Amino acid sequence: MKRLILVFVMGLLLSACQPSRALPTAIDLAAAADAAAQTATAAAPTASATPRALPPTFTPTVTATDAATPAPIPTRTPAGYQGAGTLYYIYNGDAIAAVDGDGRNNNLIVTFGVGRTLSDLTLSPDETLLAYVAPGNGSAREVFISSRDGTYTQQVSCLGLADVRQVTWLPDGQQLAFFAAAQPGAAGDIYIASYIGANTCPEGNGQRVLVPLQSPDLRGLTFTPDGRILYYAGGGSDIYAWDIATGNRARLTFASSDGSDFAPVHHPVTATLAYLRTRRAEATGLPGGALVLLNNTARMPAQPASPPGDFLNATGLRWSATGGLLLITTPNQVYTLDSTDGELTLLTGSTLVNPQAAARPDLREIAFTTTDSQGVRQLYIVNRDTGSTRQLTANPEGTITDPVWAAPLPPEDA
């Protein structure tokens, strides 16, 4: 794999042909940490394996069950699951599809009907359940969960509100937090509910307001590994910490004058929070995201931090399941930041659309979305060791969003 040294000049867009500068490691909330050198590699998407297409038509055999009659959650490994695990994604905005990591068995597993929108797909911490937002009664949107084969579906929330989004699992794998408001654009709050007891929501599953945000603006929420502190961006331009037990709130950041802080994601194991800080590129004057890493986040912050971060023009962040990699997406590229050695790697050439990325559980490969030669969004896979890229799906039409990559389920008797 050809490796290029990337420059990180304050306020300038990344370039793969300029001198290098160090990207900071996590910044202690009390003192700045030392910097670490970064390297990068690039690979353009080129199909090197025969992708499989979704069937042209799909008639659902399983739809959402009544909340009063939940089915048992399966634990054994469904037929067809491969060693590379399974990628799940929202197809065409109204169905969840599953495709093996080797490109086989690309099938739709959940739908509520054509044109009935699904969104915010996310995987439970133990990787046995999928959570997402789907149509409820009337115009309502609600949080649902499904098993990974789609045979079990359970409504979790029962708010009856038209704007529900940013579903986030708590580390216990039973509770979910999410934003909800009466209508899109209306002020809303952050709620919490468990899928246990959801058949008697709200009493049975503890559905309640967790953070009285009273704002239409939520730019990300995430939990510390012990589930004691919620970090969220919203209700103002900064990022805040919320103590779950006491209901106390503290400001974590002071946003820059260029715009709001956004996209906080907490490391699943350590006391490290990554987020993006809006900064304008000097070359273009356009706003973009500078990456900031803070540590010592296991305690409520005593005072706000305001580090400048490193400008990557980033739009989104995601930790891999065990925190080995931080996936960084820009309007047309995907980077990984290795949490062990601090190596920053450019994985893709310039994509045609804003990519979304997911890491294979063993971190050998990264999946990302971009359009094929026909303008249809597909999943591509890039190997981190070789830099080779292959096209995974060949769907005849439609869109792909919200990819998540799960390891094979353990056998029933494991």
C-alpha positions as CSV (number, residue, x, y, z in Angstrom):
1,M,0.0,0.0,0.0
2,K,1.3,3.4,-0.9
3,R,1.5,5.7,2.1
4,L,1.4,9.4,1.9
5,I,2.2,11.9,4.6
6,L,-0.7,14.3,5.1
7,V,-0.4,17.9,6.2
8,F,-2.6,19.3,8.9
9,V,-2.3,23.1,8.5
10,M,-4.6,25.1,10.7
11,G,-7.5,26.4,8.6
12,L,-6.5,24.7,5.3
13,L,-8.0,21.7,3.6
14,L,-6.1,18.4,3.6
15,S,-3.6,17.8,0.9
16,A,-1.7,14.6,0.2
17,C,1.4,16.2,-1.3
18,Q,2.6,18.7,1.3
19,P,4.9,18.5,4.4
20,S,3.4,16.8,7.5
21,R,2.4,18.1,10.9
22,A,1.4,16.2,14.0
23,L,-2.2,15.6,14.9
24,P,-2.8,16.0,18.6
25,T,-3.7,13.0,20.8
26,A,-6.5,13.3,23.3
27,I,-6.4,16.6,25.2
28,D,-6.7,16.3,28.9
29,L,-9.4,18.6,30.3
30,A,-6.8,20.0,32.7
31,A,-3.7,20.0,30.4
32,A,-2.8,19.5,26.8
33,A,-1.3,16.1,25.8
34,D,1.7,15.6,23.5
35,A,1.2,15.4,19.7
36,A,1.7,12.2,17.7
37,A,2.8,11.9,14.0
38,Q,0.3,10.7,11.5
39,T,0.5,8.9,8.1
40,A,-2.1,8.2,5.5
41,T,-2.9,5.9,2.5
42,A,-5.3,6.4,-0.3
43,A,-7.2,4.0,-2.6
44,A,-9.8,4.7,-5.2
45,P,-12.9,2.5,-5.4
46,T,-12.3,-0.3,-8.0
47,A,-14.5,-3.4,-8.0
48,S,-12.4,-6.5,-7.5
49,A,-15.1,-9.0,-6.6
50,T,-18.5,-9.8,-8.1
51,P,-21.1,-8.0,-6.0
52,R,-24.6,-9.3,-5.5
53,A,-27.7,-7.3,-6.2
54,L,-30.9,-7.1,-4.1
55,P,-33.9,-8.8,-5.6
56,P,-35.8,-6.4,-7.9
57,T,-39.0,-6.8,-5.9
58,F,-39.7,-7.7,-2.3
59,T,-42.8,-8.8,-0.5
60,P,-42.5,-8.6,3.2
61,T,-43.4,-11.7,5.2
62,V,-42.6,-10.1,8.6
63,T,-43.7,-6.6,9.6
64,A,-43.7,-4.9,13.0
65,T,-45.5,-6.9,15.7
66,D,-48.1,-5.5,18.0
67,A,-46.3,-4.0,21.1
68,A,-48.4,-6.2,23.3
69,T,-47.2,-9.5,21.8
70,P,-43.4,-9.5,21.7
71,A,-41.7,-12.6,20.3
72,P,-38.7,-14.2,22.0
73,I,-35.4,-12.9,20.9
74,P,-33.4,-15.5,18.9
75,T,-29.8,-16.2,20.0
76,R,-28.6,-18.9,17.7
77,T,-26.6,-18.1,14.5
78,P,-28.9,-17.8,11.5
79,A,-28.0,-19.7,8.4
80,G,-25.8,-17.8,6.0
81,Y,-23.8,-15.7,8.5
82,Q,-20.2,-15.6,7.5
83,G,-16.9,-15.2,9.3
84,A,-16.6,-11.6,7.9
85,G,-19.8,-10.8,9.7
86,T,-22.8,-9.0,8.3
87,L,-23.5,-5.5,7.1
88,Y,-26.9,-4.0,7.7
89,Y,-28.1,-0.8,6.0
90,I,-31.3,1.1,5.2
91,Y,-32.2,0.5,1.6
92,N,-34.2,3.1,-0.4
93,G,-35.3,4.8,2.9
94,D,-38.0,2.2,3.7
95,A,-36.3,-1.2,4.4
96,I,-33.4,-2.7,6.3
97,A,-31.1,-4.9,4.2
98,A,-28.5,-7.4,5.3
99,V,-25.5,-8.5,3.2
100,D,-22.6,-10.8,4.2
101,G,-19.2,-9.2,4.5
102,D,-18.1,-11.3,1.4
103,G,-21.0,-9.9,-0.7
104,R,-23.4,-12.9,-0.5
105,N,-27.0,-13.0,0.7
106,N,-27.9,-9.4,0.1
107,N,-31.5,-9.5,1.2
108,L,-34.2,-7.2,2.7
109,I,-35.1,-8.3,6.3
110,V,-37.4,-5.5,7.7
111,T,-39.9,-3.2,6.1
112,F,-43.1,-1.4,7.2
113,G,-44.2,-1.0,3.6
114,V,-43.2,0.9,0.5
115,G,-42.6,4.6,1.2
116,R,-42.9,4.1,5.0
117,T,-39.6,5.7,6.1
118,L,-37.0,4.0,8.3
119,S,-34.1,5.9,9.7
120,D,-31.3,6.1,12.4
121,L,-30.3,2.4,12.2
122,T,-27.9,1.4,15.0
123,L,-26.5,-1.8,16.5
124,S,-26.8,-2.9,20.2
125,P,-23.6,-3.1,22.2
126,D,-23.8,-6.9,22.2
127,E,-24.6,-6.8,18.5
128,T,-27.7,-9.0,18.8
129,L,-30.3,-6.3,18.0
130,L,-31.0,-3.5,15.5
131,A,-32.7,-0.3,16.7
132,Y,-34.2,2.3,14.3
133,V,-37.0,4.8,13.9
134,A,-40.1,3.7,12.0
135,P,-43.7,4.7,11.5
136,G,-46.0,4.4,14.5
137,N,-49.7,5.2,14.7
138,G,-50.9,7.9,12.3
139,S,-48.1,10.5,11.7
140,A,-46.1,9.4,14.7
141,R,-42.5,8.1,14.5
142,E,-41.4,5.6,17.1
143,V,-38.3,3.7,18.2
144,F,-38.3,0.0,17.2
145,I,-35.9,-2.9,17.6
146,S,-35.5,-6.0,15.5
147,S,-33.5,-9.2,15.7
148,R,-30.7,-9.5,13.2
149,D,-32.7,-11.9,11.0
150,G,-35.8,-9.6,11.1
151,T,-38.1,-12.3,12.6
152,Y,-38.5,-10.4,15.9
153,T,-39.7,-6.8,15.9
154,Q,-40.8,-4.7,18.9
155,Q,-42.0,-1.2,19.3
156,V,-40.0,0.5,22.1
157,S,-41.3,4.0,22.4
158,C,-44.9,5.2,22.6
159,L,-44.8,9.0,22.5
160,G,-47.0,9.6,19.4
161,L,-44.7,12.4,18.2
162,A,-43.8,13.2,14.6
163,D,-40.1,13.9,15.0
164,V,-38.0,11.1,16.5
165,R,-34.3,10.7,15.8
166,Q,-30.7,10.1,16.9
167,V,-31.4,6.7,18.6
168,T,-28.5,5.8,20.8
169,W,-28.0,2.6,22.9
170,L,-26.9,2.9,26.5
171,P,-23.9,0.7,27.4
172,D,-26.3,-1.8,29.3
173,G,-27.7,-2.8,25.9
174,Q,-31.3,-2.6,27.2
175,Q,-32.1,1.1,27.2
176,L,-32.1,3.6,24.4
177,A,-31.9,7.4,24.3
178,F,-33.4,9.5,21.5
179,F,-34.6,12.9,20.6
180,A,-38.3,13.5,20.1
181,A,-40.5,16.5,19.3
182,A,-44.1,17.1,18.3
183,Q,-43.2,18.1,14.8
184,P,-40.0,18.5,12.7
185,G,-38.5,21.9,13.7
186,A,-40.4,22.0,17.0
187,A,-38.6,22.1,20.3
188,G,-38.0,18.7,21.8
189,D,-36.3,16.7,24.6
190,I,-34.0,13.8,25.0
191,Y,-35.9,10.7,26.1
192,I,-34.9,7.3,27.5
193,A,-36.7,3.9,27.3
194,S,-36.0,0.2,27.7
195,Y,-37.0,-2.5,25.3
196,I,-37.6,-4.6,28.3
197,G,-41.3,-4.1,29.3
198,A,-42.0,-2.2,26.1
199,N,-45.3,-4.0,25.7
200,T,-46.7,-1.8,28.6
201,C,-45.0,1.4,27.5
202,P,-44.5,3.9,29.2
203,E,-44.8,2.4,32.7
204,G,-43.3,-1.0,31.9
205,N,-40.2,0.3,30.1
206,G,-39.5,3.5,32.0
207,Q,-40.0,5.8,29.1
208,R,-39.4,9.4,30.3
209,V,-37.7,12.6,29.6
210,L,-34.0,12.3,30.4
211,V,-32.8,15.8,29.4
212,P,-35.4,18.6,29.1
213,L,-33.6,20.1,26.1
214,Q,-36.5,22.2,24.9
215,S,-34.8,22.9,21.6
216,P,-35.2,21.6,18.0
217,D,-31.4,21.4,17.8
218,L,-29.6,18.1,18.7
219,R,-26.3,17.5,17.0
220,G,-25.3,14.3,18.7
221,L,-25.5,12.3,22.0
222,T,-23.3,9.7,23.5
223,F,-22.7,7.9,26.8
224,T,-19.6,7.1,28.9
225,P,-18.8,3.4,29.1
226,D,-20.4,3.1,32.5
227,G,-23.6,4.8,31.4
228,R,-23.3,7.5,34.1
229,I,-22.8,10.6,32.0
230,L,-24.5,11.6,28.8
231,Y,-22.7,14.0,26.5
232,Y,-24.8,15.9,24.0
233,A,-24.5,18.7,21.5
234,G,-27.7,20.8,21.4
235,G,-29.8,23.4,23.0
236,G,-26.9,25.9,22.3
237,S,-23.7,25.9,20.4
238,D,-21.7,23.9,22.9
239,I,-21.4,20.3,24.1
240,Y,-22.8,19.5,27.6
241,A,-22.5,16.7,30.1
242,W,-25.6,15.4,31.9
243,D,-25.3,13.3,35.1
244,I,-27.9,10.5,34.7
245,A,-28.3,9.9,38.5
246,T,-28.5,13.5,39.7
247,G,-29.8,15.4,36.7
248,N,-27.0,17.9,36.9
249,R,-25.7,19.6,33.8
250,A,-22.3,21.0,33.0
251,R,-20.8,22.7,30.0
252,L,-18.0,20.8,28.4
253,T,-16.9,23.1,25.6
254,F,-16.9,26.7,24.4
255,A,-17.8,26.6,20.7
256,S,-15.8,28.7,18.2
257,S,-17.1,31.8,16.7
258,D,-17.4,30.0,13.4
259,G,-20.3,27.8,14.5
260,S,-21.5,25.0,16.9
261,D,-19.6,22.0,18.2
262,F,-21.1,18.8,16.9
263,A,-21.0,15.0,16.5
264,P,-19.7,14.0,20.0
265,V,-18.9,10.2,20.2
266,H,-17.5,8.6,23.3
267,H,-14.9,5.9,23.2
268,P,-16.6,2.6,24.3
269,V,-13.9,1.7,26.8
270,T,-11.7,4.6,27.8
271,A,-12.5,8.1,29.1
272,T,-12.0,9.8,25.8
273,L,-14.6,11.9,23.8
274,A,-14.1,12.8,20.2
275,Y,-16.1,15.7,18.7
276,L,-16.1,18.1,15.8
277,R,-15.5,21.9,16.2
278,T,-16.8,24.1,13.4
279,R,-14.0,26.1,11.8
280,R,-13.7,27.9,8.5
281,A,-11.1,27.0,6.0
282,E,-8.9,30.0,5.2
283,A,-8.6,28.9,1.5
284,T,-12.4,28.8,0.9
285,G,-14.1,30.5,3.8
286,L,-16.4,27.5,4.1
287,P,-17.1,25.9,7.5
288,G,-15.9,22.4,8.2
289,G,-15.2,20.2,11.2
290,A,-11.9,20.2,13.2
291,L,-11.3,17.0,15.1
292,V,-10.9,17.4,18.9
293,L,-10.2,14.6,21.4
294,L,-10.7,15.1,25.1
295,N,-9.9,12.7,28.0
296,N,-10.9,12.5,31.7
297,T,-14.5,12.4,30.6
298,A,-15.5,9.8,33.2
299,R,-16.2,12.7,35.6
300,M,-18.4,15.8,35.2
301,P,-16.3,18.6,33.7
302,A,-15.2,21.2,36.2
303,Q,-14.7,23.9,33.5
304,P,-15.3,24.1,29.8
305,A,-12.5,23.3,27.3
306,S,-11.8,25.2,24.1
307,P,-9.0,23.4,22.1
308,P,-8.7,24.4,18.4
309,G,-8.6,20.8,17.1
310,D,-7.1,19.9,13.7
311,F,-9.0,20.9,10.6
312,L,-10.1,17.9,8.5
313,N,-13.3,19.3,7.0
314,A,-15.0,16.5,8.8
315,T,-18.7,15.9,8.8
316,G,-19.1,12.7,11.0
317,L,-17.4,10.5,13.5
318,R,-17.8,6.9,14.7
319,W,-15.9,4.6,17.0
320,S,-15.5,1.0,16.0
321,A,-17.2,-1.5,18.4
322,T,-14.3,-1.9,20.7
323,G,-12.8,1.5,20.2
324,G,-9.7,0.5,18.2
325,L,-10.5,2.9,15.4
326,L,-12.2,6.3,15.0
327,L,-13.8,6.6,11.6
328,I,-13.8,10.1,10.3
329,T,-15.9,11.1,7.2
330,T,-15.6,14.3,5.2
331,P,-17.8,15.4,2.3
332,N,-16.0,13.0,0.0
333,Q,-13.4,10.9,2.0
334,V,-13.0,8.4,4.8
335,Y,-10.1,8.4,7.4
336,T,-9.3,6.2,10.3
337,L,-7.5,7.3,13.4
338,D,-5.9,4.3,15.3
339,S,-6.5,4.8,19.0
340,T,-3.4,2.7,19.9
341,D,-0.6,4.4,17.9
342,G,-2.4,7.7,16.7
343,E,-1.9,6.8,13.0
344,L,-4.3,8.7,10.8
345,T,-4.9,7.0,7.5
346,L,-6.8,8.2,4.4
347,L,-8.7,5.2,3.1
348,T,-10.5,6.4,0.1
349,G,-9.9,8.5,-2.9
350,S,-12.4,11.3,-3.6
351,T,-15.9,9.8,-3.5
352,L,-18.8,11.3,-5.5
353,V,-21.1,11.7,-2.5
354,N,-20.8,12.2,1.2
355,P,-19.7,8.7,2.4
356,Q,-20.9,6.9,5.5
357,A,-18.6,4.3,7.0
358,A,-18.6,1.2,9.2
359,A,-15.7,-0.9,10.5
360,R,-15.5,-4.7,10.3
361,P,-15.4,-6.0,13.9
362,D,-11.9,-7.3,13.5
363,L,-10.9,-3.9,11.9
364,R,-9.4,-5.6,8.8
365,E,-11.7,-3.8,6.5
366,I,-13.8,-0.6,6.3
367,A,-17.1,-0.3,4.5
368,F,-18.2,3.0,3.0
369,T,-20.9,4.3,0.7
370,T,-20.5,6.0,-2.7
371,T,-22.1,5.9,-6.1
372,D,-21.3,3.5,-8.9
373,S,-20.9,4.3,-12.6
374,Q,-24.6,4.3,-12.9
375,G,-25.1,6.9,-10.1
376,V,-26.6,4.3,-7.7
377,R,-25.3,4.4,-4.2
378,Q,-23.5,1.1,-3.2
379,L,-21.4,-0.3,-0.5
380,Y,-17.6,-0.6,-1.1
381,I,-15.0,-2.3,1.1
382,V,-11.4,-1.2,1.5
383,N,-8.8,-3.5,3.0
384,R,-6.7,-1.6,5.6
385,D,-3.6,-3.7,5.0
386,T,-3.4,-3.7,1.2
387,G,-5.5,-0.6,0.3
388,S,-7.4,-2.7,-2.3
389,T,-11.1,-1.7,-2.7
390,R,-14.0,-3.9,-3.9
391,Q,-17.6,-3.2,-4.6
392,L,-19.8,-5.2,-2.2
393,T,-23.3,-4.5,-3.5
394,A,-24.8,-4.0,-7.0
395,N,-28.3,-2.8,-6.3
396,P,-30.1,-1.9,-9.4
397,E,-31.5,1.3,-7.9
398,G,-32.3,3.1,-4.7
399,T,-30.2,4.4,-1.9
400,I,-28.0,3.1,0.9
401,T,-27.7,4.8,4.3
402,D,-26.8,4.0,7.9
403,P,-24.4,1.1,7.4
404,V,-23.5,-1.0,10.5
405,W,-21.1,-4.0,10.6
406,A,-21.8,-6.8,13.0
407,A,-19.7,-9.9,13.9
408,P,-21.2,-13.3,13.5
409,L,-23.7,-14.2,16.2
410,P,-22.4,-17.0,18.6
411,P,-23.9,-20.4,18.3
412,E,-26.8,-21.2,20.7
413,D,-24.6,-23.5,22.8
414,A,-21.6,-21.2,22.9
